[in-house]
Structure formats: C-alpha cells, structure tokens
Amino acid sequence: MEIKDRVAIITGGGGGIGSATARKWIAEGARAVVVADYDEEAASSVASELGCVGVRLDVTDEKAIGQLVEETESTLGPVDIFFSNAGAGAQGGVEASNEAWQSQWELHVMSHVYAARAVLPSMTARGDGYLIHTASAAGLLAAVGSAPYSVTKAACIKLAETLAINHADDGIKVSVLCPQGVNTAMAPKQLGDGGTDGIVEAEYVAEVITEAVREERFLILSHPEVQTYVERKAGDPDRWLKGMRRLRRRSFDLLEGA
C-alpha cells in the first residue's frame, strides 16, 4: 500500500516512533494523519508542527477509540491505516502486581483489539485497509527482567497473526513492528548487557515501517539480527534458553557493579 492520499491514525503519536512516522507519512503525501496520544500537549505539538490533527486518546478505552474512528471518518474520510503504536514498559516477573500485569495487557493487547473492532467493518466493506501493531523484539524473544512486557508483546504478535489470517480475504493487510532499542523515552538504559544490538533513531524506524507497508510485509524488523535470533530459538529452544540465562546473569552482574 502506498501512503500517498491515505488517511491514517497513529496512536502513541506524540513522540518517538509515532511522531517520526507521522512526519514521514505527511512527507509521503498522506491525505490526512491523526496523531493520537495520552499526552494531549504532545499530540497537539506534533499536529501543530505538521499541520495535521492532534487528539488526546486513552487507547485502553474502547469507546474513545470508536469515537475517534467515527469522527475521523466523518471529517476526513475512511481510515485507510490504523497504526496502533502506544505502549509502555513494566519491570518484574510473576511477582509484579496484578495491576501491572493488567495494565500491560490492556495497553499491549486490548488496545489493538479495540482498534481492529473500530476500523474493520468499514475496511472490510471497502475491501481495503491496513492494520499495524507495535509489538517488540521482546515479544519474539524475551526481555530480561520484564515479564509483563514480554508476555503481552508476544500476545500482540499473536493477535496480529490472527488478524492477518482471518481478514486477508477481506482485503485487509496487517503488519507487526518488533524493534529492539530505539532512541525514545523507552530506550534501554544499558547497552553492555547484550539486551539490544544498538539504539536506532525513530526516523530510521519510520523509514523501515513505510517500506514494509509499501511491500505489505507482515513482520517489520528495525534490527535485522532479530530474524537470526528467532530462527536459532526455533531450531534449538533449549540452547536459546541457556543463552538467555547467561544474559540474565550478566545483566545482574552489571547492575551490581554499577
């Protein structure tokens, strides 16, 4: 799908990957981009810069997402692309609070469910539309010390797969973004623990996303090394787990020495 002349909604659009993608898509000739973010000031700032629409949105509120889609369609036209990008980190394992687990579930899984419910009827009726979900390389692999994040990002990927299977015959395209470290507010604080293959800029990720949408490619990787890790994991899960345990121990050693 080409971005030119398309109407897009981007959640988490007030900064990082979201705002970089908004800039890229405006430059690509999108007919309209709606920048949505929980931080209304951030959304308004990006919208003012780009001359597009900026709104406050809590992506865990299904009614609010539905209203945003309805308002967009009534004022700007049918939504061609819904980039469900909002997310946040969480630390801990099974000992993390129920509130932390539920919050991550709502943010990383149900927000994508709500977005799909809101746009699929119109997209299916037209036989055309694109859903993009931001997951993480942690969803394909794992993030040491962050079970709620890893588990819910994995569920996000599975949801995207399900949508891609169930709605391809309706003309719906689906992609899932699985980055490692990106220079945003969520960037890893340490590089030496091996948890990422380097920090890339959000503008680069926006380029990768746009090219993937053009090619209608399901898996979007800003760090190509992740593909190799996924293949190694699938080929020998026990060896991969041993490697992750070593990474965990090394991470703890670095933290203790800090």
C-alpha positions in Angstrom: 0.0 0.0 0.0 1.3 3.5 -0.8 0.9 6.2 1.8 0.0 8.9 -0.7 -3.6 10.1 -0.4 -4.3 7.8 2.5 -6.0 8.6 5.8 -4.1 7.3 8.8 -4.5 7.3 12.6 -1.3 6.9 14.7 -1.6 6.2 18.4 1.3 7.0 20.7 1.9 9.7 18.1 3.2 12.4 20.5 6.8 11.3 20.3 9.3 8.6 19.3 8.3 6.1 16.6 4.7 7.6 16.4 5.7 11.2 15.7 8.5 10.1 13.4 6.1 8.0 11.4 3.6 10.9 11.2 6.3 13.2 9.8 7.3 10.5 7.3 3.8 9.9 6.1 3.0 13.6 5.7 6.1 13.9 3.6 4.9 10.8 1.6 1.7 12.7 0.7 -0.8 11.2 3.1 -4.2 12.9 2.7 -4.6 13.1 6.5 -2.8 11.9 9.6 -4.4 11.9 13.0 -1.9 12.0 15.8 -3.4 10.5 19.0 -1.6 10.3 22.3 -2.5 10.1 26.0 -0.4 13.3 26.4 -2.6 15.8 24.8 0.1 18.5 24.7 2.5 16.2 22.9 -0.1 15.3 20.3 -1.0 18.9 19.8 2.6 19.9 19.4 3.2 17.3 16.7 0.0 18.2 14.9 0.9 21.9 15.0 4.3 21.2 13.5 2.9 19.0 10.7 -0.4 20.8 10.1 -2.5 17.7 10.9 -4.9 16.7 13.6 -3.8 16.0 17.2 -6.1 14.5 19.8 -5.8 13.1 23.3 -6.6 9.3 23.4 -6.6 6.7 26.1 -6.1 3.5 24.0 -7.4 1.3 26.8 -10.8 3.0 26.4 -12.7 1.1 23.7 -15.4 3.8 23.5 -12.8 6.5 23.0 -11.2 4.6 20.1 -14.5 4.1 18.5 -15.4 7.7 18.8 -12.1 8.8 17.3 -12.6 6.5 14.3 -16.1 7.8 13.8 -15.0 11.4 14.0 -12.1 10.8 11.6 -14.3 9.1 9.1 -17.0 11.9 9.2 -14.5 14.7 8.8 -11.5 13.3 6.9 -12.8 10.2 5.2 -12.4 6.4 5.7 -9.5 5.3 7.8 -7.0 3.5 5.4 -4.3 2.8 8.0 -4.6 2.4 11.8 -1.1 2.3 13.3 -1.7 1.1 16.9 1.6 2.1 18.4 1.1 3.2 22.0 3.0 1.2 24.7 4.9 1.4 27.9 7.4 -0.7 29.8 7.0 -2.6 33.1 9.5 -4.4 35.2 9.4 -7.6 37.2 8.3 -11.2 36.9 5.3 -13.1 38.2 5.8 -11.2 41.5 4.8 -8.0 39.7 1.4 -6.7 40.9 -1.9 -7.7 39.3 -2.3 -4.1 38.4 0.9 -4.1 36.5 0.0 -7.2 34.6 -3.5 -6.0 33.8 -2.2 -2.5 32.7 0.2 -4.1 30.3 -2.5 -6.4 29.0 -4.9 -3.5 28.3 -2.2 -1.4 26.7 -0.4 -4.0 24.6 -3.2 -6.4 23.6 -6.7 -5.0 24.2 -5.9 -1.6 22.7 -5.2 -3.4 19.4 -8.4 -5.4 19.7 -10.3 -2.2 20.2 -8.6 -0.6 17.2 -9.4 -3.5 15.0 -13.0 -3.7 16.1 -13.4 0.0 15.3 -12.0 0.0 11.8 -12.6 -3.5 10.4 -16.3 -3.0 9.5 -15.6 -0.1 7.2 -12.3 -1.5 5.8 -14.0 -4.9 5.1 -16.9 -3.1 3.4 -14.4 -1.3 1.1 -12.2 -4.4 0.7 -9.1 -2.4 1.6 -7.3 -1.3 4.8 -4.2 -1.7 6.8 -3.6 -2.5 10.5 -0.1 -2.0 12.1 0.6 -3.1 15.6 3.8 -2.1 17.5 5.0 -5.1 19.5 8.7 -5.6 20.3 11.6 -8.0 19.7 10.8 -8.9 23.3 7.6 -10.4 22.1 9.5 -12.7 19.6 12.3 -13.4 22.1 12.2 -12.1 25.7 13.2 -9.0 27.7 15.3 -9.9 30.8 13.6 -8.6 33.9 10.3 -7.6 32.3 7.8 -10.5 32.2 4.6 -8.4 31.9 6.1 -6.5 28.9 7.4 -9.6 27.1 4.3 -11.7 27.6 1.9 -9.0 26.5 4.1 -8.1 23.5 4.1 -11.8 22.5 0.3 -11.8 22.7 0.2 -8.7 20.5 2.2 -10.5 17.8 -0.2 -13.5 18.0 -3.2 -11.2 17.7 -1.6 -9.6 14.6 -1.1 -13.1 13.1 -4.7 -14.0 13.8 -5.9 -10.8 12.1 -3.7 -11.4 9.1 -5.0 -15.0 8.7 -8.7 -14.1 9.3 -9.0 -11.0 7.2 -6.7 -11.3 4.2 -9.5 -12.4 2.1 -11.4 -9.2 3.1 -8.6 -7.1 1.6 -7.1 -6.2 5.0 -3.3 -6.0 5.3 -1.6 -6.5 8.7 2.0 -5.7 9.9 3.6 -6.1 13.3 6.6 -3.9 14.3 9.1 -5.7 16.5 12.0 -3.3 17.2 14.9 -3.6 19.7 16.3 -0.4 21.1 15.0 2.8 19.6 16.1 6.3 20.8 12.8 7.2 22.6 11.7 7.6 26.1 11.6 3.7 26.3 15.2 3.2 25.1 17.1 0.7 27.2 19.4 2.4 29.7 22.2 -0.2 29.2 23.8 -1.4 26.0 26.5 -3.5 27.6 24.2 -6.2 28.9 23.6 -7.5 25.4 19.9 -6.8 25.6 19.9 -4.9 22.3 22.0 -4.7 19.1 22.2 -1.0 19.3 20.0 2.0 19.5 18.5 3.2 16.2 16.7 6.5 15.6 13.0 6.8 15.4 13.3 8.4 12.0 15.0 5.3 10.7 12.3 3.1 12.1 9.7 5.2 10.3 11.5 4.6 7.0 11.5 0.8 7.7 7.8 0.9 8.5 6.9 2.8 5.4 8.8 0.5 3.2 7.2 -2.5 4.8 3.7 -1.0 4.3 4.6 -0.4 0.7 5.6 -4.1 0.3 2.7 -5.2 2.6 5.2 -7.2 4.7 3.9 -8.7 7.9 7.0 -8.7 10.1 8.8 -5.4 10.4 12.2 -5.5 12.0 14.3 -2.4 12.6 17.1 -4.7 13.8 17.7 -7.4 11.2 19.7 -9.5 13.7 16.4 -10.4 15.4 15.5 -12.6 12.5 18.6 -14.7 13.1 17.8 -15.0 16.9 14.2 -16.1 16.1 15.5 -18.8 13.8 18.0 -20.0 16.4 15.3 -20.1 19.0 13.0 -22.1 16.8 15.8 -24.5 15.8 17.0 -25.2 19.4 14.9 -23.8 22.2 16.9 -25.3 25.0 20.2 -23.7 23.7 18.4 -20.4 23.3 17.1 -20.6 26.9 20.7 -21.3 28.1 21.9 -18.2 26.3 19.1 -16.1 27.8 20.0 -17.3 31.3 23.6 -16.3 30.7 22.4 -12.9 29.5 20.3 -12.6 32.7 23.2 -13.3 34.9 25.5 -10.9 33.0 22.8 -8.2 33.4 22.6 -8.7 37.2 26.4 -8.6 37.4 26.5 -5.3 35.5 23.8 -3.8 37.8 25.6 -4.9 40.9 28.8 -3.3 39.6 27.2 0.0 38.7 
